Amino acid sequence: FFGLLLVKFAVRLGPKISETVKGKLSLGARILQVGGVEKIFKQLFSVKEGEKLLKACQCYLSTTSGPIAGLLFISSAKVAFCSDRSIKIPSSNGDFVRVHYKVLIPLEKIKGVNESENMKKPSQKYMEIVTVDDFDFWFMGFLNYQKAFKYLQQAVVSQRVEDEQVTF
């Protein structure tokens, strides 16, 4: 069943189907090996006391170099993304180093979450996260877009309610 979802995901998202499926299967194996998505989240990102992982979704992050496949984590304190595969970046000594592409956005730094879709293919939906300092992050290729969007909206709204609560 998991493999069928991955194939469906790969077919929708790119021409290099075998490469995408291989990447998704290795991600699934890593998740099982580490002991679940929550443990991966805790290993990749610092987690505050009482912070809860609400949802983890496979998706793509849009970058100037093209889309990067990975996992989007939505927690009670942040939205975080980590690429499935490592990327090569130049180091200070001129060599190249392999690192995972990561994004971390504290919920209190999110100004808005917007939905968008491809006008020619309405089934292709995009999610934009805009920060208070006007950076925007675009995510796409979700297996269940509506569920991911709902969790993200709930997390942002909960954070705003928390920020506005006044204690006496």
Secondary structure as UniProt FT lines:
FT   HELIX           2..13
FT   HELIX           17..34
FT   HELIX           37..44
FT   TURN            49..50
FT   STRAND          53..61
FT   TURN            64..65
FT   STRAND          68..75
FT   STRAND          78..90
FT   TURN            92..93
FT   STRAND          96..106
FT   HELIX           107..109
FT   STRAND          110..117
FT   TURN            122..123
FT   STRAND          125..131
FT   TURN            132..133
FT   STRAND          136..140
FT   HELIX           145..164
//
